[in-house]
Amino acid sequence: MSKFDLYQSVTDRIVSALEAGAPPWVLPWAGSPGSSAPANLGSGRPYRGINVLLLNFEALQGGYTVNRWLTYRQAQALGAQVRRGEQGTQVVFFKLLEVDDTREGAPTSTSTDAKVIPLLRSFTVFNAAQVEGLPEGLLPAPPSANWSPWRRPKRCWPTPGRASGMGATRRTTAPRWM
């Protein structure tokens, strides 16, 4: 049985995405409000580091419209179930862990008994689209189709022939492009 190499797995996924034509400096995934940054659906915490790149590549490849992810156990805790046959995506967790070195037979140190070791773990997460039975209102609302970037600015401009601002004494007109 071969030992799983997490570093090589992450490197292979990035290389395959680059070979498929998705350079990391271009954002080919959807940039809709609330869905561009991958986040954990259960806790709401955004993913950081290399996980952002890995999950965005996976969302692009899988065609997922919502960039929210959760573990199998988180799905079960919410009363939901991952669909049979769905493949998860590996994310990594890194932390410098401080442990006490007070075990028997360890050399005694007068300065400190704490030792810092790197902790690297991988977890498998699933996109919300791979999970059935999620509670209503848990996913972010999709952006409105009738949204207009000019609706708000038009209301900011004064109406033609009316005084503008509080205590304004002169009359103004709206620009011709409105």
BELVEN-V969756 format. One line per field, one symbol per residue. phi: phi as a letter, one per 40 degrees, with the letter a starting at -180 (. if undefined). psi: psi as a letter, one per 40 degrees, with the letter a starting at -180 (. if undefined). Layout:
phi->???
psi->???
This chain:
phi->.cccbcccccccccccccccgbcccbccccbcdgbcccaccccgcccbgcccccccccccccgccbcbbaccccccccgbacccgcbcbcbbbbacbcbcbbccgcccbccabcbbbcbbbbbbbbcdccbbgcccgccccccccccbcccccccccccdgbcbgcgcbbcbbccccc
psi->hihhhddddddddddddddefgieehgeihfiheedhhihdddehiiiaddddddddddddefhdhfhiiiddddddeeihhiheihihhiihhihhhihgfiheihhhddieihhihhhiiihiiideehifiiiediihiihdfhheeddddddiihheiiiiheieiiiiiide.
